[in-house]
Amino acid sequence: MLGFEKIMEMLSHTNYTIKDSDVDAVILNCGETGSGKSTFDIVMGIYYEEVLNKRPFTLVNTVFAPKQFQTRLSQAERYSFITGDEGIELFFSRNAMTGANKKLAKSMAQTRAGKNYLILVNIPDIRMVEGYIKTGGATAIVRTKTMWCPEANDGKGKYMKGYVDIYNYPDIQNIKMEYGKPVEWGQPSFADTFPDVRTFRPELGKEYFKLSTGNKALNRQTDLDNWDKKPAKPKEIKKELEIDHFIWQSRKGRKKIPYEKLASLVKRKFNRTITDAGCKYKFDNYAQ
């Protein structure tokens, strides 16, 4: 494979640790949208399953929604490579620990004994899982990214995918997240490149595209509606998640809509009365 040498070395060490220490490993892929997170996942899966564990790699353990994710955590074979694509990220944040969130957290804790999974989760914004990282849940942080390549496009230059920074533990501590400021990524453990899966395994690229476009939106909506079947009012849980995410999106980055205006917007959009202080509390606790 082009590049990927340092990543292969890391995966080999991870594979040994998983089997020797009888633990799972959780890697969070926090690259920006369109930076090749899903491509990276597939390349990792191919190497981990086919090279290290000598068995075919398929997308059976690639899931797009919380309920699917929990199912694979309980049913996948030992030593499996499991990928949770975007859509499960809300259930790693601690925003108003709903019954749904507690279920998934409990499932993650239970898999620590006897399953020996390598779990890779795609997250669009690392701040959504700050609390999970702080409690030592992540084995490594991956940041896929695009880079400007002046020689590409016949010398006209072009932003290219296929670049990644890896933060192993304890270098995860180099990543700084402060309230109201952009994430400071700090020095990674190492940087590497990875190939486009469409160039050497086009059938997997096509299958992934079909899965993601055909089922992702439907699965996410279904899970938000049906994730917690207790008499805990799943529609209310869904609304709380939507409100929390709406407040986060409205305050992060350069937008920073004032809290008093946010309270008015929440009332208009969700028919929910909330104070300025309530908006601030939700924002402050969304990624913790």
C-alpha positions in Angstrom: 0.0 0.0 0.0 1.1 3.6 -0.7 2.1 5.1 2.6 0.5 3.5 5.6 3.7 2.0 7.0 3.5 3.7 10.4 -0.2 3.0 10.7 0.5 -0.7 10.0 3.1 -0.7 12.7 0.6 0.9 15.1 -2.1 -1.7 14.2 0.3 -4.6 14.6 1.1 -3.3 18.1 -2.6 -2.7 18.9 -3.5 -6.2 17.7 -0.8 -7.7 20.0 -2.1 -5.7 22.9 -5.7 -6.6 22.3 -4.9 -10.3 22.3 -2.2 -10.3 25.0 -4.0 -8.1 27.5 -7.5 -9.4 26.8 -9.0 -5.9 26.1 -10.8 -3.9 23.5 -9.2 -0.9 21.7 -11.2 2.2 20.8 -9.9 4.6 18.1 -11.8 7.8 17.5 -11.6 9.3 13.9 -12.2 13.0 14.3 -11.4 14.2 10.8 -13.3 17.0 9.2 -16.2 16.2 6.9 -15.0 15.1 3.4 -11.4 14.3 4.6 -11.6 10.6 4.0 -12.7 9.2 7.4 -14.7 6.3 5.9 -12.0 5.5 3.4 -9.5 5.4 6.2 -11.8 3.0 8.2 -12.0 0.6 5.3 -8.2 0.6 4.7 -7.7 -0.1 8.4 -10.2 -2.9 8.4 -8.6 -4.6 5.4 -5.2 -4.6 7.0 -6.4 -5.5 10.4 -8.6 -8.4 9.3 -6.8 -9.7 6.2 -3.1 -9.2 7.0 -3.0 -9.5 10.8 -5.9 -11.9 11.4 -5.9 -13.8 8.1 -9.6 -13.6 7.4 -11.7 -11.8 4.8 -12.7 -8.2 5.5 -16.4 -7.4 4.9 -18.6 -4.5 5.9 -20.9 -6.6 8.1 -19.5 -4.7 11.2 -19.8 -1.3 9.6 -22.8 0.4 11.1 -24.4 3.9 10.9 -26.7 4.1 13.9 -26.7 3.5 17.7 -28.9 0.5 17.9 -26.9 -1.3 15.1 -23.7 -0.4 17.0 -24.9 -1.9 20.2 -26.0 -5.1 18.4 -22.6 -5.5 16.8 -20.9 -5.0 20.2 -22.8 -7.9 21.6 -22.9 -10.2 18.6 -19.7 -9.8 16.5 -17.0 -12.5 16.6 -14.1 -12.2 19.0 -11.2 -10.0 17.6 -13.6 -8.3 15.2 -13.0 -4.9 13.6 -16.1 -2.7 14.2 -16.7 0.7 12.7 -19.4 3.1 13.8 -19.9 5.8 11.2 -21.2 9.3 11.9 -24.7 9.1 13.5 -23.7 7.5 16.7 -21.6 10.4 18.0 -24.4 11.9 20.1 -24.4 8.8 22.3 -20.8 9.3 23.2 -21.4 12.8 24.5 -22.8 13.3 28.0 -25.5 15.7 27.0 -28.3 15.0 29.5 -27.5 11.3 30.1 -30.6 9.8 28.5 -31.6 6.2 28.8 -30.2 5.7 25.3 -26.9 7.2 26.3 -26.6 5.1 29.4 -27.4 1.9 27.4 -24.6 2.5 25.0 -22.1 3.5 27.7 -23.0 0.3 29.6 -22.5 -1.7 26.4 -19.1 -0.2 25.8 -18.0 -1.0 29.4 -19.3 -4.6 29.1 -17.3 -5.3 25.9 -14.1 -4.8 27.9 -14.1 -8.4 29.0 -13.6 -11.3 26.6 -14.4 -9.7 23.2 -11.1 -8.2 22.2 -12.6 -5.8 19.5 -10.9 -3.1 17.6 -13.5 -0.4 17.5 -13.2 2.7 15.3 -15.8 5.5 15.6 -16.1 8.4 13.2 -16.8 11.7 15.0 -17.4 15.0 13.1 -16.3 17.2 16.0 -13.9 16.0 18.7 -15.5 18.3 21.3 -18.6 16.1 21.2 -16.6 13.3 22.9 -14.4 15.4 25.2 -15.8 13.7 28.3 -15.2 10.2 26.8 -11.6 11.2 26.0 -11.0 12.7 29.5 -12.0 9.5 31.2 -9.4 7.5 29.2 -11.9 5.7 26.9 -9.9 6.3 23.7 -6.9 4.2 22.8 -6.0 6.6 20.0 -7.3 9.7 18.2 -7.1 9.8 14.4 -7.4 13.1 12.5 -7.9 12.5 8.8 -7.4 15.7 6.8 -7.0 17.3 3.3 -3.8 19.1 2.3 -3.0 21.5 -0.5 -0.8 19.8 -3.2 0.6 22.4 -5.6 1.8 19.7 -8.1 -1.6 18.1 -8.4 -4.1 19.0 -11.1 -1.5 19.5 -13.8 0.4 21.9 -11.6 -2.6 24.1 -10.8 -2.8 22.7 -7.3 -5.6 20.8 -5.5 -6.7 19.8 -2.0 -6.0 16.1 -1.7 -7.3 13.5 0.8 -5.2 10.7 2.2 -3.4 12.4 5.0 -3.7 11.5 8.7 -2.3 12.5 12.1 -2.3 9.8 14.8 -2.4 10.6 18.5 -1.6 7.5 20.6 -2.0 7.5 24.4 -0.5 9.5 26.1 0.0 12.0 23.2 -3.8 12.4 23.2 -3.1 14.9 26.0 -1.5 17.2 23.5 -4.9 18.0 22.1 -6.3 21.1 23.9 -10.0 21.9 24.0 -11.0 25.1 25.7 -14.4 26.7 26.0 -15.0 29.2 23.2 -11.7 28.5 21.4 -10.8 26.4 18.3 -9.3 23.0 19.1 -5.5 23.0 19.4 -4.3 19.7 18.0 -0.8 19.8 19.2 2.0 17.4 18.1 0.7 14.0 17.0 2.5 10.8 17.7 3.1 10.4 14.0 1.7 11.4 10.6 1.1 9.1 7.6 -0.8 8.8 4.4 -3.4 6.2 3.3 -4.6 5.1 -0.2 -8.0 5.6 -1.7 -9.9 2.3 -1.3 -11.5 2.7 -4.7 -8.1 2.2 -6.4 -7.3 -1.3 -5.0 -10.7 -2.6 -3.7 -13.3 -0.8 -5.8 -16.0 -3.4 -4.8 -15.8 -2.4 -1.2 -16.0 1.3 -2.1 -19.2 0.7 -4.1 -20.7 -1.4 -1.3 -19.9 1.2 1.3 -21.4 3.9 -0.8 -24.6 1.9 -1.3 -24.8 1.2 2.5 -24.2 4.8 3.5 -26.5 6.5 1.0 -29.3 3.9 1.2 -29.5 3.4 4.9 -27.7 6.0 6.9 -30.4 8.7 7.1 -33.2 6.1 7.6 -31.2 4.3 10.3 -30.4 7.4 12.2 -34.0 8.6 12.2 -35.2 5.1 13.2 -32.8 4.9 16.1 -33.6 8.3 17.5 -37.3 7.3 17.4 -36.9 3.8 18.8 -33.6 3.6 20.7 -35.0 3.6 24.2 -38.2 1.5 24.3 -38.8 2.1 28.0 -41.7 4.4 29.1 -39.1 7.1 29.0 -40.8 8.9 26.1 -38.5 8.3 23.2 -39.8 11.3 21.3 -38.9 13.5 24.3 -35.4 12.0 24.3 -35.1 12.7 20.6 -36.2 16.3 21.1 -33.7 16.9 23.9 -30.9 15.6 21.7 -32.0 17.8 18.9 -32.2 20.9 21.2 -28.8 20.2 22.7 -27.3 19.7 19.2 -29.0 22.9 17.9 -27.6 25.0 20.8 -24.1 23.5 20.2 -24.2 24.2 16.5 -25.5 27.7 17.1 -22.8 28.6 19.5 -19.7 26.8 18.2 -17.2 28.4 15.8 -17.7 32.0 14.8 -21.5 32.1 15.0 -21.9 32.4 18.8 -25.5 33.4 18.8 -26.3 35.2 22.1 -28.0 33.0 24.7 -31.0 35.2 25.0 -31.6 34.9 21.2 -31.0 31.2 21.4 -33.7 30.8 24.0 -36.1 32.6 21.6 -35.0 30.4 18.7 -35.5 27.2 20.8 -39.0 28.3 21.7 -39.9 29.0 18.1 -38.3 25.9 16.6 -39.0 23.3 19.3 -41.9 24.9 21.3 -39.7 24.5 24.4 -39.3 27.3 27.0 -35.8 27.5 28.2 -33.9 30.3 30.1 -30.7 32.0 29.0 -28.9 30.1 31.8 -30.4 26.9 30.6 -29.0 27.4 27.1 -25.6 28.1 28.6 -25.8 25.0 30.8 -26.6 22.8 27.8 -23.8 24.3 25.7 -21.2 23.9 28.5 -22.2 20.3 29.1 -22.8 19.1 25.6 -19.3 17.8 25.0 -18.4 16.7 28.5 
